[in-house]
């Protein structure tokens, strides 16, 4: 198996972003601050060792759900 190219990894990240957005929407969390922070994270070329655990603050996430 060959090592994936940067373009393939970037495309895979784009696919994950779409799935995450759909899942957030289905769970009613798309418009929460935590949901938007997650989409922002996956839309950038950065890596954050502290991204997990997710959600960092479940109460904050659920507060914006309604």
N, C-alpha and C positions, 0 to 999 in steps of 0.2 A: 504494500500500500504506500502510495506516495504522500508526501507531506502536502497539505492543502496550501494553495497560494493565498496571498493577502486578499485578492479579489474574492476568492471563494469564501474565506472567513468573514469578509465584510458582508457578502451576500447572505451568509448564514445568520449573522447578527441582525440583518434587516428582516429576515424571516422571523427570528425570535421576537423582535420588536413588534411585529404585526400580531403574533400570537399573544404576547403579553397584553397588548392593547385590547384585543378581543376578550381575553379572560377578565381583565379589569372591568370592561363594560358589562359583561355577563354577570359579574358579581356585584354590580352597582358601585364599583370603586373607581371608575375611570375619572370622574370629576373631583376626586378627593385630592388633597395636597400630597399624600403619600403615593397615590397612583400616578399623579403627574410627575412627581420627583423620580419615580421609577422609570417612566417613559423617557424623561430627560436623560437619565443615566445611560440607558441603553441606546440613545440616539447620538452619543458622543464617543469619540475615540479616547476615552480615559478608562483607567482601571482604578478602583477604590477597594483596598483590602478591607475596609470597614463597611462595605455595602451590606453585607450580611451580618447579623440576622435581619430578615425582612418579615414583617414590618418592624421597624425599630420601636415604634410606639403604637401598638394596636388601638389604643383608645383614641389617639389623634386621627388615625386612619378611619376608624368607624364614625368619628364625630362628623366628618364631612360627607358621609354616605347618604344621609337623608335629604 
